[in-house]
Amino acid sequence: MSRAGDEKRRSAPMKSARRGIMKYLLTSAGIKNTSIRDALVDLLDKPIAESSALCIPTAMYGHPQVGPGTGAWQFISGQEPETPMCELGWKSLGVLELTALPSIDDERWVPLVRDTDVLLVAGGDALYLCHWMQQSGLADLLPSLRETVWVGLSAGSMVMTPSIGKEFVGWTPPIGSDSTLGIVDFSIFPHLDHSDLPENTMADAERWAAGIPGPAYAIDDQTAIKVVDGTVEVVSEGHWKLFAPIRS
């Protein structure tokens, strides 16, 4: 079973079992349009210009086509017009590098995260990001962040799901699986029908979804998934599809 999304519409909310209390905006390519921006402001409950943000570039380092260097700088400095995140006009913007956190005391970074309105999480390799979220202690901290908004971009969204599917495995974690944090109970296939990604067609998404044990969304770059208090809402000016697991 599946459900396709029409342009410029929001889906009816659905319930999704979830751990933690944070609010999530899981995007394919950042804050790409007015609908996704409005959803972000709604989650913040105040203007972007009055909100503090920390950006997390860590996932980029684990991806063979990104890595350290110019890609990380472009994300942090807001020079990524195709995937807008850091350039939205935040009141303040800092960097939270997860690979550095295990080497410093919690008192140096935990209060900073608690006082920040939004975490902006870059794309890259979802399993590499998941590993460093666990190693750094950020994954354990998330359930206590009652008002923080998590804005994920591609891998920064996929890391919240139970698994990413073998098609998206690049960096191999020590546990050797495609499992991620499982904070939401659905998986995500991002960049649907992207012109630069010929392997991301709807047919590819359907084959991917067949190997995912739970519900799964394929979303294009004009689509995001908003999760608040266990309610899931698709926000889109593009197209998307929900693949429901086959019941035996």
C-alpha positions as CSV (number, residue, x, y, z in Angstrom):
1,M,0.0,0.0,0.0
2,S,1.1,3.6,-0.6
3,R,-0.2,7.1,-0.6
4,A,1.0,9.8,-2.9
5,G,1.2,13.5,-2.0
6,D,0.0,16.3,-4.2
7,E,1.7,19.6,-4.7
8,K,1.2,22.4,-2.1
9,R,-0.7,20.3,0.5
10,R,-0.2,18.9,3.9
11,S,-1.1,15.4,4.8
12,A,-3.6,14.6,7.5
13,P,-1.7,14.0,10.8
14,M,-1.0,10.4,11.7
15,K,0.2,8.9,15.0
16,S,3.8,7.6,15.3
17,A,5.2,5.9,18.3
18,R,8.2,8.0,19.5
19,R,10.8,8.2,22.2
20,G,11.9,11.6,23.5
21,I,10.1,15.0,23.7
22,M,11.9,17.1,21.1
23,K,10.2,18.5,18.0
24,Y,11.4,17.4,14.7
25,L,11.4,18.8,11.2
26,L,12.9,16.1,8.9
27,T,13.8,17.5,5.5
28,S,15.3,16.2,2.4
29,A,17.2,19.5,1.5
30,G,16.6,22.0,4.2
31,I,14.2,24.9,4.4
32,K,13.5,25.0,0.6
33,N,10.1,26.7,0.4
34,T,7.6,28.8,2.3
35,S,5.6,25.9,3.6
36,I,8.6,24.2,5.2
37,R,9.7,27.6,6.6
38,D,6.3,28.2,8.1
39,A,6.5,24.7,9.7
40,L,9.8,25.6,11.3
41,V,8.5,28.9,12.7
42,D,5.5,27.0,14.1
43,L,7.8,24.6,15.8
44,L,9.9,27.4,17.2
45,D,6.8,29.3,18.4
46,K,8.7,32.5,17.6
47,P,10.5,34.2,14.7
48,I,13.7,32.8,13.3
49,A,15.3,36.1,14.0
50,E,14.6,35.6,17.7
51,S,15.9,32.0,17.8
52,S,19.3,30.6,18.6
53,A,20.8,27.7,16.6
54,L,23.6,25.3,16.7
55,C,24.7,23.6,13.5
56,I,26.1,20.0,13.4
57,P,28.3,19.3,10.4
58,T,29.5,15.9,11.6
59,A,27.6,13.7,9.0
60,M,29.5,15.4,6.2
61,Y,32.8,13.9,7.2
62,G,31.7,10.4,6.8
63,H,30.4,10.8,3.3
64,P,32.9,10.0,0.4
65,Q,31.5,12.7,-1.8
66,V,31.6,15.4,0.9
67,G,34.2,14.8,3.7
68,P,35.9,17.6,5.5
69,G,36.9,20.8,3.7
70,T,34.8,23.1,1.6
71,G,31.5,21.3,2.1
72,A,31.6,21.7,5.9
73,W,32.6,25.3,5.5
74,Q,29.8,26.0,3.1
75,F,27.2,24.5,5.5
76,I,28.5,26.3,8.6
77,S,28.9,29.6,6.8
78,G,25.4,29.5,5.1
79,Q,26.8,29.2,1.6
80,E,24.6,26.3,0.6
81,P,21.7,27.9,-1.4
82,E,20.5,24.5,-2.5
83,T,20.1,23.3,1.0
84,P,19.3,26.4,3.2
85,M,19.8,25.9,6.9
86,C,22.3,28.2,8.5
87,E,21.5,31.2,6.3
88,L,18.0,31.8,7.5
89,G,18.7,34.8,9.7
90,W,19.1,33.3,13.1
91,K,19.6,35.5,16.2
92,S,22.7,33.5,17.0
93,L,24.5,30.6,15.3
94,G,27.2,28.3,16.7
95,V,28.8,25.0,15.8
96,L,28.4,21.7,17.7
97,E,31.0,19.2,16.4
98,L,30.1,15.8,17.7
99,T,33.5,14.2,17.1
100,A,35.1,16.7,19.6
101,L,32.6,16.2,22.4
102,P,34.0,12.9,23.9
103,S,37.3,14.8,24.6
104,I,35.8,17.6,26.6
105,D,33.7,17.8,29.8
106,D,29.9,17.7,29.6
107,E,29.8,21.0,31.4
108,R,31.4,22.6,28.3
109,W,28.6,21.7,25.9
110,V,25.5,20.3,27.5
111,P,24.3,23.6,29.0
112,L,24.9,25.2,25.5
113,V,22.7,22.6,23.9
114,R,20.0,22.9,26.5
115,D,19.8,26.7,26.0
116,T,19.6,26.5,22.2
117,D,16.3,26.7,20.3
118,V,17.2,24.6,17.3
119,L,19.8,22.1,16.2
120,L,20.5,22.2,12.4
121,V,21.9,18.9,11.3
122,A,23.7,18.6,8.0
123,G,23.5,15.8,5.5
124,G,26.2,13.3,4.7
125,D,26.4,9.8,6.1
126,A,23.6,8.8,8.4
127,L,25.4,5.9,10.1
128,Y,28.5,8.0,10.7
129,L,26.3,10.7,12.3
130,C,24.5,8.0,14.4
131,H,27.8,6.6,15.7
132,W,29.0,10.0,16.8
133,M,25.6,11.0,18.3
134,Q,26.0,7.9,20.5
135,Q,29.7,8.3,21.2
136,S,29.3,12.0,22.1
137,G,26.3,11.6,24.4
138,L,24.0,13.7,22.4
139,A,21.7,10.8,21.6
140,D,21.3,10.2,25.4
141,L,20.6,13.9,25.9
142,L,17.8,14.3,23.4
143,P,14.9,12.9,25.4
144,S,15.5,15.7,28.0
145,L,15.3,18.5,25.5
146,R,11.7,19.4,25.9
147,E,11.5,22.5,23.7
148,T,14.4,22.1,21.3
149,V,13.7,21.7,17.5
150,W,15.7,19.2,15.5
151,V,16.0,20.2,11.9
152,G,17.5,17.5,9.8
153,L,18.8,17.6,6.3
154,S,18.9,14.3,4.4
155,A,21.2,12.1,6.7
156,G,20.4,14.5,9.5
157,S,16.8,13.4,9.1
158,M,17.5,9.7,8.4
159,V,19.4,9.3,11.6
160,M,16.2,9.7,13.6
161,T,14.6,6.6,11.9
162,P,14.9,2.9,12.9
163,S,17.0,2.0,9.8
164,I,18.1,3.5,6.5
165,G,18.2,0.5,4.3
166,K,21.2,-1.2,2.6
167,E,21.0,1.2,-0.3
168,F,22.2,4.1,1.9
169,V,25.0,2.3,3.7
170,G,28.3,4.0,3.0
171,W,30.4,4.3,6.2
172,T,30.2,1.0,8.0
173,P,29.6,1.3,11.8
174,P,31.2,-1.1,14.3
175,I,27.9,-2.9,14.8
176,G,27.8,-3.6,11.0
177,S,24.1,-2.8,10.5
178,D,21.9,-0.1,8.9
179,S,20.2,0.6,12.2
180,T,19.9,4.2,13.3
181,L,18.4,5.9,16.5
182,G,14.7,4.9,16.0
183,I,13.3,8.0,17.6
184,V,10.6,8.1,14.9
185,D,9.1,4.8,13.7
186,F,9.3,5.4,10.0
187,S,12.2,5.4,7.5
188,I,13.1,8.1,4.9
189,F,14.2,8.0,1.3
190,P,15.4,11.6,0.6
191,H,16.0,13.5,-2.7
192,L,13.3,11.6,-4.6
193,D,13.5,12.2,-8.3
194,H,16.5,14.5,-7.9
195,S,18.0,15.5,-11.3
196,D,21.6,14.8,-10.1
197,L,20.7,11.4,-8.5
198,P,19.5,9.0,-11.2
199,E,19.3,6.2,-8.6
200,N,16.7,8.1,-6.7
201,T,13.6,7.5,-8.8
202,M,10.2,6.4,-7.5
203,A,11.0,2.9,-8.8
204,D,14.2,2.9,-6.7
205,A,12.3,4.1,-3.7
206,E,9.7,1.3,-4.1
207,R,12.5,-1.3,-4.2
208,W,14.1,0.3,-1.1
209,A,10.8,0.3,0.8
210,A,10.3,-3.4,0.1
211,G,13.3,-4.0,2.4
212,I,12.2,-1.7,5.2
213,P,10.2,-3.5,7.9
214,G,8.1,-0.5,8.9
215,P,6.4,2.5,7.3
216,A,8.6,4.5,5.0
217,Y,8.4,7.8,3.2
218,A,10.0,8.8,-0.1
219,I,10.3,12.6,-0.1
220,D,11.6,15.1,-2.7
221,D,13.6,18.2,-1.9
222,Q,10.4,20.3,-1.6
223,T,9.0,18.1,1.2
224,A,9.6,17.7,5.0
225,I,8.1,15.6,7.8
226,K,7.1,17.4,10.9
227,V,6.8,15.3,14.2
228,V,5.4,16.8,17.4
229,D,4.1,14.8,20.4
230,G,3.9,11.6,18.3
231,T,1.9,13.2,15.5
232,V,3.4,13.0,12.0
233,E,2.6,15.6,9.3
234,V,4.0,15.8,5.8
235,V,4.6,19.4,4.7
236,S,5.1,19.6,0.9
237,E,5.2,21.8,-2.1
238,G,6.5,18.9,-4.1
239,H,5.8,15.2,-4.1
240,W,6.2,12.3,-1.7
241,K,4.9,8.8,-1.1
242,L,4.2,6.7,2.0
243,F,4.9,3.0,1.8
244,A,3.0,1.1,4.4
245,P,4.4,-2.3,5.5
246,I,2.6,-5.3,4.1
247,R,0.5,-7.1,6.7
248,S,0.7,-10.9,6.7
